[in-house]
């Protein structure tokens, strides 16, 4: 039997990795979730093993999946470069980095807005932490990044300002006479200082009971009842997690757009305006 790695399933697999799941990948690619899942199965059939595995409510890439992902990126890059060099497409890729926070709202909304405003660009998102996005834009690995306040940017002219929210499980009860249990992101993180500052100002004692590397881990810890967390929420909350009451007033955080030095100013302005429109509408 001949094994073939087709371009379209590989592109879906890379999107699942970049966007953090089948749902977000499907929205970005304008496909159904079942189609993206079928593409993953086609890749698995071609290589003879699983590329993803279930982890709680999400997916993680297997060791074989990570190896396949490296080859997939190389294959897609060669494919797209060949088409561009041969003049068969005028489309250019616009690589945008963003954090996980509110991605279920920002990515589909920005994709639709930029497809309309920049029809000659194919938008590709990469989800990562603030510090990694700052490094990627400095190294020229991304065209633009959407970052959160705390990254050393000019705070006088943000694309938008959004509120942070306290979250807890549906069954969480704050302990009486004991420190408030906190779930936080591991350092470096722009949410840690606002979390500690809000509680210190209100005279609320606390202790960190869990540090998480990503948003999925934080939601899992909060949903299990370990403690409360202060995060940015724009979209729908996962099952078992809800806004927490009786805690100090939530802080606000600024959202910025940064671009690599040689990006077309008109493109940067278009992305910034699209983001302002989205955040303003909310």
C-alpha positions as CSV (number, residue, x, y, z in Angstrom):
1,X,0.0,0.0,0.0
2,X,1.3,3.5,-0.9
3,X,1.4,6.0,1.9
4,X,0.8,9.6,1.0
5,X,0.9,12.8,3.1
6,X,-1.6,15.0,1.4
7,X,-1.2,18.8,1.8
8,X,-4.8,19.5,3.0
9,X,-4.8,17.1,5.9
10,X,-1.3,18.3,6.9
11,X,-2.5,21.9,6.9
12,X,-5.4,20.9,9.2
13,X,-3.0,19.1,11.6
14,X,-0.7,22.2,11.7
15,X,-3.7,24.4,12.4
16,X,-4.8,22.2,15.3
17,X,-1.3,22.7,16.8
18,X,-1.1,26.4,16.1
19,X,-4.7,27.3,17.3
20,X,-4.8,24.9,20.2
21,X,-7.5,22.5,19.2
22,X,-9.9,21.2,16.6
23,X,-12.6,23.8,17.2
24,X,-10.3,26.8,16.8
25,X,-8.5,25.2,13.8
26,X,-11.8,24.6,12.1
27,X,-12.9,28.2,12.6
28,X,-9.7,29.5,11.3
29,X,-9.7,27.2,8.2
30,X,-13.4,27.7,7.6
31,X,-14.0,24.0,7.9
32,X,-16.3,21.9,10.1
33,X,-14.8,20.2,13.2
34,X,-15.7,16.8,11.7
35,X,-13.7,17.7,8.6
36,X,-10.6,18.6,10.6
37,X,-11.0,15.5,12.7
38,X,-11.1,13.4,9.5
39,X,-8.0,15.1,8.2
40,X,-6.2,14.1,11.4
41,X,-7.3,10.5,10.9
42,X,-6.0,10.6,7.3
43,X,-2.6,11.7,8.5
44,X,-2.6,8.9,11.1
45,X,-3.5,6.3,8.5
46,X,-0.7,7.5,6.3
47,X,2.0,7.3,9.1
48,X,0.6,4.3,10.8
49,X,0.0,5.7,14.3
50,X,-1.8,8.4,16.4
51,X,-0.7,12.0,16.1
52,X,-3.0,13.3,18.9
53,X,-4.4,11.9,22.1
54,X,-7.2,13.1,24.4
55,X,-6.2,15.1,27.5
56,X,-9.1,16.1,29.6
57,X,-11.4,18.0,27.3
58,X,-8.7,18.8,24.8
59,X,-6.0,17.1,22.7
60,X,-2.2,16.8,23.0
61,X,0.2,15.7,20.3
62,X,1.9,12.4,20.8
63,X,5.6,11.9,20.3
64,X,4.9,10.6,16.8
65,X,2.6,13.6,16.3
66,X,5.3,16.1,17.2
67,X,7.7,14.4,14.7
68,X,5.1,14.4,12.0
69,X,4.3,18.1,12.8
70,X,7.9,19.1,12.1
71,X,7.8,17.4,8.7
72,X,4.4,18.9,8.0
73,X,5.6,22.4,8.6
74,X,8.6,21.8,6.3
75,X,6.3,20.2,3.6
76,X,3.8,23.1,3.7
77,X,6.5,25.7,3.6
78,X,8.1,24.1,0.6
79,X,4.7,23.7,-1.1
80,X,3.7,27.3,-0.5
81,X,7.2,28.6,-1.5
82,X,7.0,26.6,-4.8
83,X,3.6,28.0,-5.7
84,X,4.8,31.6,-4.9
85,X,7.9,31.2,-7.0
86,X,6.1,29.6,-9.9
87,X,3.6,32.5,-9.9
88,X,0.6,30.3,-9.4
89,X,-0.7,32.4,-6.5
90,X,-0.7,36.0,-5.5
91,X,-1.6,35.1,-1.9
92,X,0.8,35.9,0.9
93,X,0.8,34.5,4.4
94,X,0.4,36.8,7.3
95,X,1.6,35.2,10.5
96,X,0.0,36.6,13.6
97,X,0.8,35.6,17.2
98,X,-1.6,35.8,20.0
99,X,-2.1,34.5,23.5
100,X,-4.7,31.8,24.3
101,X,-6.8,34.2,26.3
102,X,-10.0,35.0,24.4
103,X,-8.7,33.1,21.3
104,X,-12.1,31.4,20.7
105,X,-13.4,34.9,20.0
106,X,-10.4,36.8,18.6
107,X,-9.2,34.2,16.1
108,X,-12.5,33.6,14.2
109,X,-13.4,37.3,14.4
110,X,-10.0,38.5,13.2
111,X,-9.8,35.9,10.5
112,X,-13.1,36.9,9.1
113,X,-12.3,40.6,9.4
114,X,-8.8,40.3,7.8
115,X,-10.1,38.0,5.0
116,X,-12.3,40.9,4.1
117,X,-9.8,43.7,4.6
118,X,-6.7,41.9,3.3
119,X,-8.0,39.6,0.7
120,X,-4.6,39.0,-0.8
121,X,-3.2,37.6,2.5
122,X,-3.7,34.2,4.1
123,X,-3.9,34.7,7.8
124,X,-2.1,32.1,10.0
125,X,-2.2,32.3,13.8
126,X,0.2,31.0,16.4
127,X,-0.9,30.8,20.0
128,X,1.8,31.2,22.6
129,X,2.6,33.0,25.9
130,X,3.4,36.7,26.0
131,X,7.1,36.3,26.6
132,X,7.4,33.9,23.7
133,X,5.5,36.2,21.3
134,X,7.8,39.1,22.2
135,X,10.8,36.9,21.4
136,X,9.3,35.7,18.1
137,X,8.6,39.2,16.9
138,X,12.1,40.3,17.8
139,X,13.5,37.4,15.8
140,X,11.2,38.0,12.8
141,X,9.5,34.7,13.2
142,X,6.0,36.3,13.1
143,X,4.7,39.3,11.2
144,X,2.6,40.7,14.0
145,X,1.7,39.8,17.5
146,X,-1.3,40.7,19.7
147,X,0.1,41.1,23.2
148,X,-1.2,41.9,26.7
149,X,-0.1,44.8,28.9
150,X,3.0,44.1,30.9
151,X,5.3,43.4,27.8
152,X,7.0,46.8,28.0
153,X,5.0,48.4,25.2
154,X,3.7,52.0,25.0
155,X,0.6,51.9,27.2
156,X,-0.7,55.2,26.0
157,X,-2.2,53.9,22.8
158,X,-3.5,50.4,23.2
159,X,-5.8,48.7,20.7
160,X,-8.2,48.1,23.5
161,X,-8.7,47.7,27.2
162,X,-10.4,44.6,28.6
163,X,-11.4,43.5,32.1
164,X,-9.9,40.6,34.0
165,X,-12.3,38.2,35.8
166,X,-12.1,36.1,38.9
167,X,-13.0,32.5,38.1
168,X,-13.9,29.5,40.3
169,X,-15.5,26.1,40.1
170,X,-19.3,25.9,40.4
171,X,-18.9,24.3,43.8
172,X,-16.0,26.4,45.2
173,X,-16.4,27.8,48.7
174,X,-13.8,30.3,50.0
175,X,-12.3,28.9,53.2
176,X,-13.2,30.7,56.4
177,X,-10.3,32.0,58.4
178,X,-7.7,30.6,56.0
179,X,-5.8,32.0,53.0
180,X,-7.6,32.2,49.7
181,X,-6.3,29.4,47.4
182,X,-5.0,30.8,44.1
183,X,-4.4,29.1,40.8
184,X,-1.9,31.1,38.7
185,X,0.2,30.9,35.6
186,X,3.9,30.0,35.9
187,X,6.3,32.8,35.6
188,X,6.7,34.9,33.5
189,X,3.0,36.0,33.4
190,X,1.3,39.3,33.1
191,X,-1.6,38.2,35.3
192,X,0.4,37.4,38.5
193,X,1.1,40.9,39.6
194,X,-2.5,42.1,39.1
195,X,-3.7,39.1,41.0
196,X,-1.5,39.6,44.0
197,X,-1.9,43.4,44.0
198,X,-5.7,43.2,44.1
199,X,-5.7,40.9,47.0
200,X,-3.0,42.8,48.9
201,X,-4.9,46.0,48.4
202,X,-8.1,44.5,49.8
203,X,-6.2,42.9,52.7
204,X,-7.1,39.3,51.6
205,X,-4.6,36.7,52.6
206,X,-3.8,34.1,49.9
207,X,-1.6,31.2,49.0
208,X,-0.7,29.8,45.6
209,X,-1.9,26.2,45.4
210,X,-1.2,25.5,41.7
211,X,1.0,27.0,38.9
212,X,0.0,26.2,35.4
213,X,1.9,26.3,32.1
214,X,-1.1,27.0,29.9
215,X,-4.8,28.0,29.9
216,X,-6.1,24.5,29.6
217,X,-4.2,23.5,32.7
218,X,-5.5,26.6,34.6
219,X,-9.1,25.9,33.7
220,X,-8.7,22.2,34.8
221,X,-7.2,23.3,38.1
222,X,-9.9,25.9,38.7
223,X,-12.7,23.5,37.6
224,X,-11.5,20.8,40.0
225,X,-12.1,23.2,42.9
226,X,-8.4,23.8,43.8
227,X,-8.8,27.6,43.9
228,X,-9.7,30.8,42.1
229,X,-7.8,32.5,39.3
230,X,-7.8,36.0,37.7
231,X,-7.7,35.8,33.9
232,X,-8.9,37.5,30.7
233,X,-12.2,36.0,29.4
234,X,-13.8,37.1,26.2
235,X,-15.5,33.9,25.0
236,X,-17.5,31.1,26.6
237,X,-16.1,29.5,29.8
238,X,-15.5,25.8,29.9
239,X,-17.9,23.5,31.8
240,X,-17.5,23.6,35.5
241,X,-16.0,27.1,35.6
242,X,-17.9,30.3,36.4
243,X,-17.2,33.9,37.6
244,X,-16.3,34.0,41.3
245,X,-18.2,36.4,43.6
246,X,-17.1,38.3,46.6
247,X,-13.5,39.0,45.5
248,X,-11.8,42.5,44.9
249,X,-12.9,44.4,41.9
250,X,-11.3,43.0,38.7
251,X,-8.5,44.9,37.1
252,X,-8.3,45.9,33.4
253,X,-5.5,45.1,31.0
254,X,-4.4,46.6,27.7
255,X,-4.1,44.8,24.4
256,X,-1.5,45.9,21.9
257,X,-0.4,45.1,18.3
258,X,3.4,44.8,17.6
259,X,4.9,44.1,14.3
260,X,8.3,43.2,12.9
261,X,10.4,46.1,11.7
262,X,9.9,45.6,8.0
263,X,6.2,45.0,7.9
264,X,4.0,47.1,5.6
265,X,2.6,49.9,7.9
266,X,-0.7,49.6,6.1
267,X,-1.0,45.9,7.0
268,X,-0.2,46.7,10.6
269,X,-2.7,49.5,10.7
270,X,-5.4,47.2,9.2
271,X,-4.8,44.5,11.9
272,X,-4.8,47.1,14.6
273,X,-8.1,48.7,13.4
274,X,-9.7,45.2,13.1
275,X,-8.7,44.4,16.7
276,X,-9.9,47.8,17.9
277,X,-13.3,47.2,16.2
278,X,-13.6,43.8,17.8
279,X,-12.7,44.9,21.3
280,X,-14.8,48.1,21.0
281,X,-17.8,46.1,19.9
282,X,-17.5,44.0,23.1
